[in-house]
Amino acid sequence: MSVQAPSIYTIEIIYRGIHQRHLARNLSRGIVYAARIAGNAALSYQRYGDDPERDGVPAKYFVVVAKSANEEILDAEAARVEPDYVDVSIVLDDTILKGVESWAWQGIQPVHLKLKPGGLLVVVSKRSLMN
């Protein structure tokens, strides 16, 4: 009898400063709640690029959802600083599209760098598509 590896999906939510932190936290909690209601294992965790209490500092929340998995597999994923790849990247501030400096990284990384091929990039913006 073969054991099938769990399907793991990772979502990152990139935000700026303490004001968007509440939105990112609530969004990540909502995704985890919905995944658990659907019978999946899920958790969220946060990573800062700098002091999280400074307004304007980019930071990230991550959500890991796993089908056919237990909490130990999710804990192993959350123990990493950042996942190697994400299935969905949600950017809560369109000015971050130019890139962010990741933790323990020298230089600016584009927000879509870790997005898997065929992944989804969601950007929240007040700008119209015509501009």
PyRosetta script that sets phi, psi and omega in degrees:
from pyrosetta import init, pose_from_sequence

init()
pose = pose_from_sequence("MSVQAPSIYTIEIIYRGIHQRHLARNLSRGIVYAARIAGNAALSYQRYGDDPERDGVPAKYFVVVAKSANEEILDAEAARVEPDYVDVSIVLDDTILKGVESWAWQGIQPVHLKLKPGGLLVVVSKRSLMN")
pose.set_psi(1, 124.5)
pose.set_omega(1, -179.9)
pose.set_phi(2, -95.0)
pose.set_psi(2, 145.8)
pose.set_omega(2, 179.0)
pose.set_phi(3, -102.4)
pose.set_psi(3, 125.3)
pose.set_omega(3, -178.9)
pose.set_phi(4, -81.8)
pose.set_psi(4, 134.4)
pose.set_omega(4, 177.7)
pose.set_phi(5, -66.3)
pose.set_psi(5, 144.2)
pose.set_omega(5, -178.7)
pose.set_phi(6, -69.5)
pose.set_psi(6, 147.2)
pose.set_omega(6, 173.3)
pose.set_phi(7, -84.2)
pose.set_psi(7, 121.0)
pose.set_omega(7, -178.1)
pose.set_phi(8, -113.8)
pose.set_psi(8, 130.4)
pose.set_omega(8, 178.4)
pose.set_phi(9, -119.9)
pose.set_psi(9, 135.0)
pose.set_omega(9, -177.9)
pose.set_phi(10, -121.5)
pose.set_psi(10, 135.9)
pose.set_omega(10, 178.3)
pose.set_phi(11, -123.2)
pose.set_psi(11, 134.2)
pose.set_omega(11, 172.8)
pose.set_phi(12, -113.8)
pose.set_psi(12, 141.7)
pose.set_omega(12, 176.9)
pose.set_phi(13, -120.0)
pose.set_psi(13, 112.9)
pose.set_omega(13, -177.8)
pose.set_phi(14, -99.6)
pose.set_psi(14, 128.3)
pose.set_omega(14, -177.4)
pose.set_phi(15, -140.3)
pose.set_psi(15, 173.4)
pose.set_omega(15, -177.9)
pose.set_phi(16, -126.9)
pose.set_psi(16, 121.4)
pose.set_omega(16, 170.1)
pose.set_phi(17, 72.2)
pose.set_psi(17, -178.3)
pose.set_omega(17, -172.4)
pose.set_phi(18, -74.0)
pose.set_psi(18, -25.6)
pose.set_omega(18, -177.8)
pose.set_phi(19, -69.8)
pose.set_psi(19, -41.8)
pose.set_omega(19, 178.6)
pose.set_phi(20, -81.4)
pose.set_psi(20, -12.7)
pose.set_omega(20, 179.4)
pose.set_phi(21, -59.1)
pose.set_psi(21, -40.5)
pose.set_omega(21, 179.8)
pose.set_phi(22, -64.9)
pose.set_psi(22, -41.0)
pose.set_omega(22, 177.7)
pose.set_phi(23, -64.2)
pose.set_psi(23, -46.1)
pose.set_omega(23, 179.5)
pose.set_phi(24, -62.1)
pose.set_psi(24, -42.2)
pose.set_omega(24, 179.3)
pose.set_phi(25, -62.6)
pose.set_psi(25, -46.7)
pose.set_omega(25, -179.2)
pose.set_phi(26, -66.4)
pose.set_psi(26, -37.6)
pose.set_omega(26, 177.2)
pose.set_phi(27, -64.1)
pose.set_psi(27, -45.7)
pose.set_omega(27, -180.0)
pose.set_phi(28, -65.8)
pose.set_psi(28, -40.1)
pose.set_omega(28, 177.3)
pose.set_phi(29, -64.2)
pose.set_psi(29, -39.2)
pose.set_omega(29, 178.5)
pose.set_phi(30, -63.8)
pose.set_psi(30, -40.6)
pose.set_omega(30, 178.7)
pose.set_phi(31, -65.3)
pose.set_psi(31, -43.7)
pose.set_omega(31, 178.5)
pose.set_phi(32, -62.2)
pose.set_psi(32, -44.7)
pose.set_omega(32, -179.7)
pose.set_phi(33, -60.3)
pose.set_psi(33, -47.3)
pose.set_omega(33, -180.0)
pose.set_phi(34, -62.9)
pose.set_psi(34, -40.6)
pose.set_omega(34, 179.8)
pose.set_phi(35, -64.4)
pose.set_psi(35, -41.0)
pose.set_omega(35, 180.0)
pose.set_phi(36, -69.0)
pose.set_psi(36, -37.0)
pose.set_omega(36, 176.6)
pose.set_phi(37, -62.0)
pose.set_psi(37, -34.7)
pose.set_omega(37, 180.0)
pose.set_phi(38, -78.7)
pose.set_psi(38, 0.4)
pose.set_omega(38, 176.3)
pose.set_phi(39, 93.0)
pose.set_psi(39, 13.0)
pose.set_omega(39, 179.4)
pose.set_phi(40, -100.9)
pose.set_psi(40, 160.1)
pose.set_omega(40, 171.5)
pose.set_phi(41, -87.6)
pose.set_psi(41, 139.3)
pose.set_omega(41, -178.2)
pose.set_phi(42, -156.5)
pose.set_psi(42, 152.1)
pose.set_omega(42, 173.6)
pose.set_phi(43, -154.4)
pose.set_psi(43, 164.2)
pose.set_omega(43, 174.8)
pose.set_phi(44, -131.0)
pose.set_psi(44, 153.6)
pose.set_omega(44, 176.1)
pose.set_phi(45, -150.7)
pose.set_psi(45, 163.8)
pose.set_omega(45, -173.1)
pose.set_phi(46, -119.7)
pose.set_psi(46, 150.1)
pose.set_omega(46, 174.2)
pose.set_phi(47, -136.8)
pose.set_psi(47, 132.6)
pose.set_omega(47, -179.5)
pose.set_phi(48, -101.3)
pose.set_psi(48, 148.1)
pose.set_omega(48, 171.6)
pose.set_phi(49, -91.3)
pose.set_psi(49, -17.5)
pose.set_omega(49, -176.9)
pose.set_phi(50, -162.5)
pose.set_psi(50, -166.2)
pose.set_omega(50, 177.8)
pose.set_phi(51, -59.2)
pose.set_psi(51, 118.4)
pose.set_omega(51, -174.4)
pose.set_phi(52, -68.4)
pose.set_psi(52, -14.9)
pose.set_omega(52, -178.9)
pose.set_phi(53, -87.2)
pose.set_psi(53, -6.0)
pose.set_omega(53, 177.2)
pose.set_phi(54, -83.0)
pose.set_psi(54, 126.5)
pose.set_omega(54, -179.0)
pose.set_phi(55, -69.3)
pose.set_psi(55, 134.3)
pose.set_omega(55, 177.4)
pose.set_phi(56, 95.7)
pose.set_psi(56, -3.1)
pose.set_omega(56, -178.7)
pose.set_phi(57, -84.4)
pose.set_psi(57, 124.8)
pose.set_omega(57, 178.1)
pose.set_phi(58, -66.5)
pose.set_psi(58, 143.7)
pose.set_omega(58, 177.9)
pose.set_phi(59, -150.0)
pose.set_psi(59, 174.6)
pose.set_omega(59, -177.1)
pose.set_phi(60, -138.2)
pose.set_psi(60, 145.4)
pose.set_omega(60, 164.6)
pose.set_phi(61, -109.1)
pose.set_psi(61, 146.4)
pose.set_omega(61, 174.8)
pose.set_phi(62, -123.4)
pose.set_psi(62, 142.7)
pose.set_omega(62, 174.2)
pose.set_phi(63, -122.5)
pose.set_psi(63, 130.4)
pose.set_omega(63, 177.3)
pose.set_phi(64, -118.6)
pose.set_psi(64, 124.4)
pose.set_omega(64, 178.9)
pose.set_phi(65, -120.2)
pose.set_psi(65, 132.5)
pose.set_omega(65, -179.0)
pose.set_phi(66, -132.1)
pose.set_psi(66, 130.0)
pose.set_omega(66, 172.4)
pose.set_phi(67, -89.5)
pose.set_psi(67, 141.9)
pose.set_omega(67, 177.9)
pose.set_phi(68, 56.4)
pose.set_psi(68, 43.2)
pose.set_omega(68, -179.3)
pose.set_phi(69, -134.5)
pose.set_psi(69, 163.7)
pose.set_omega(69, 175.0)
pose.set_phi(70, -108.5)
pose.set_psi(70, 177.0)
pose.set_omega(70, -176.3)
pose.set_phi(71, -65.3)
pose.set_psi(71, -27.4)
pose.set_omega(71, -179.5)
pose.set_phi(72, -63.5)
pose.set_psi(72, -38.7)
pose.set_omega(72, 178.5)
pose.set_phi(73, -65.7)
pose.set_psi(73, -40.7)
pose.set_omega(73, 178.1)
pose.set_phi(74, -67.0)
pose.set_psi(74, -39.5)
pose.set_omega(74, 178.5)
pose.set_phi(75, -61.0)
pose.set_psi(75, -38.1)
pose.set_omega(75, 177.8)
pose.set_phi(76, -64.9)
pose.set_psi(76, -38.9)
pose.set_omega(76, 177.1)
pose.set_phi(77, -66.3)
pose.set_psi(77, -41.6)
pose.set_omega(77, -178.0)
pose.set_phi(78, -71.3)
pose.set_psi(78, -20.4)
pose.set_omega(78, -180.0)
pose.set_phi(79, -71.8)
pose.set_psi(79, -14.3)
pose.set_omega(79, 179.0)
pose.set_phi(80, -79.0)
pose.set_psi(80, 152.3)
pose.set_omega(80, 177.6)
pose.set_phi(81, -65.4)
pose.set_psi(81, -49.1)
pose.set_omega(81, 176.2)
pose.set_phi(82, -145.7)
pose.set_psi(82, 148.4)
pose.set_omega(82, 174.9)
pose.set_phi(83, -69.8)
pose.set_psi(83, 154.8)
pose.set_omega(83, 177.6)
pose.set_phi(84, -66.4)
pose.set_psi(84, -38.9)
pose.set_omega(84, -179.0)
pose.set_phi(85, -141.5)
pose.set_psi(85, 153.5)
pose.set_omega(85, 176.4)
pose.set_phi(86, -125.4)
pose.set_psi(86, 151.1)
pose.set_omega(86, 178.0)
pose.set_phi(87, -85.9)
pose.set_psi(87, -32.3)
pose.set_omega(87, -179.2)
pose.set_phi(88, -137.3)
pose.set_psi(88, 135.7)
pose.set_omega(88, 174.1)
pose.set_phi(89, -122.9)
pose.set_psi(89, 121.8)
pose.set_omega(89, 179.9)
pose.set_phi(90, -111.6)
pose.set_psi(90, 121.9)
pose.set_omega(90, -178.7)
pose.set_phi(91, -108.8)
pose.set_psi(91, 116.7)
pose.set_omega(91, -175.1)
pose.set_phi(92, -87.7)
pose.set_psi(92, -3.6)
pose.set_omega(92, -179.9)
pose.set_phi(93, -142.2)
pose.set_psi(93, 113.7)
pose.set_omega(93, -174.5)
pose.set_phi(94, -64.7)
pose.set_psi(94, -16.7)
pose.set_omega(94, 176.6)
pose.set_phi(95, -71.9)
pose.set_psi(95, -14.5)
pose.set_omega(95, 178.1)
pose.set_phi(96, -78.3)
pose.set_psi(96, -12.7)
pose.set_omega(96, -177.5)
pose.set_phi(97, -57.8)
pose.set_psi(97, -23.1)
pose.set_omega(97, 177.9)
pose.set_phi(98, -68.6)
pose.set_psi(98, -17.4)
pose.set_omega(98, 177.8)
pose.set_phi(99, 125.0)
pose.set_psi(99, 162.2)
pose.set_omega(99, 178.5)
pose.set_phi(100, -132.6)
pose.set_psi(100, 152.6)
pose.set_omega(100, 174.4)
pose.set_phi(101, -89.6)
pose.set_psi(101, 116.2)
pose.set_omega(101, -176.0)
pose.set_phi(102, -78.4)
pose.set_psi(102, 163.8)
pose.set_omega(102, 177.3)
pose.set_phi(103, -60.8)
pose.set_psi(103, 135.4)
pose.set_omega(103, 178.5)
pose.set_phi(104, 58.9)
pose.set_psi(104, 33.8)
pose.set_omega(104, -178.0)
pose.set_phi(105, -126.8)
pose.set_psi(105, 143.1)
pose.set_omega(105, 177.6)
pose.set_phi(106, -103.4)
pose.set_psi(106, 101.8)
pose.set_omega(106, 177.5)
pose.set_phi(107, 117.0)
pose.set_psi(107, 171.9)
pose.set_omega(107, -176.5)
pose.set_phi(108, -87.8)
pose.set_psi(108, 132.9)
pose.set_omega(108, 175.6)
pose.set_phi(109, -108.4)
pose.set_psi(109, 138.9)
pose.set_omega(109, 174.0)
pose.set_phi(110, -65.8)
pose.set_psi(110, 149.3)
pose.set_omega(110, -176.4)
pose.set_phi(111, -66.3)
pose.set_psi(111, -23.4)
pose.set_omega(111, -178.3)
pose.set_phi(112, -95.3)
pose.set_psi(112, 8.9)
pose.set_omega(112, -175.7)
pose.set_phi(113, -57.5)
pose.set_psi(113, -41.5)
pose.set_omega(113, -175.6)
pose.set_phi(114, -95.8)
pose.set_psi(114, 3.7)
pose.set_omega(114, -179.2)
pose.set_phi(115, -72.6)
pose.set_psi(115, 126.0)
pose.set_omega(115, 179.2)
pose.set_phi(116, -64.1)
pose.set_psi(116, 152.0)
pose.set_omega(116, 172.9)
pose.set_phi(117, -57.2)
pose.set_psi(117, 131.3)
pose.set_omega(117, -176.9)
pose.set_phi(118, 83.6)
pose.set_psi(118, 2.7)
pose.set_omega(118, 179.4)
pose.set_phi(119, -73.7)
pose.set_psi(119, 176.4)
pose.set_omega(119, -175.2)
pose.set_phi(120, -115.2)
pose.set_psi(120, 128.1)
pose.set_omega(120, 174.8)
pose.set_phi(121, -110.6)
pose.set_psi(121, 119.2)
pose.set_omega(121, 180.0)
pose.set_phi(122, -113.7)
pose.set_psi(122, 127.3)
pose.set_omega(122, -178.7)
pose.set_phi(123, -122.9)
pose.set_psi(123, 127.6)
pose.set_omega(123, 174.8)
pose.set_phi(124, -92.5)
pose.set_psi(124, 125.3)
pose.set_omega(124, -176.7)
pose.set_phi(125, -149.1)
pose.set_psi(125, 150.0)
pose.set_omega(125, 172.7)
pose.set_phi(126, -91.7)
pose.set_psi(126, -7.1)
pose.set_omega(126, -178.9)
pose.set_phi(127, -79.0)
pose.set_psi(127, 148.7)
pose.set_omega(127, 175.6)
pose.set_phi(128, -87.3)
pose.set_psi(128, 161.8)
pose.set_omega(128, 178.5)
pose.set_phi(129, -69.4)
pose.set_psi(129, -16.8)
pose.set_omega(129, -177.3)
pose.set_phi(130, -79.2)
pose.set_psi(130, -16.6)
pose.set_omega(130, -178.4)
pose.set_phi(131, -81.7)
pose.dump_pdb("model.pdb")
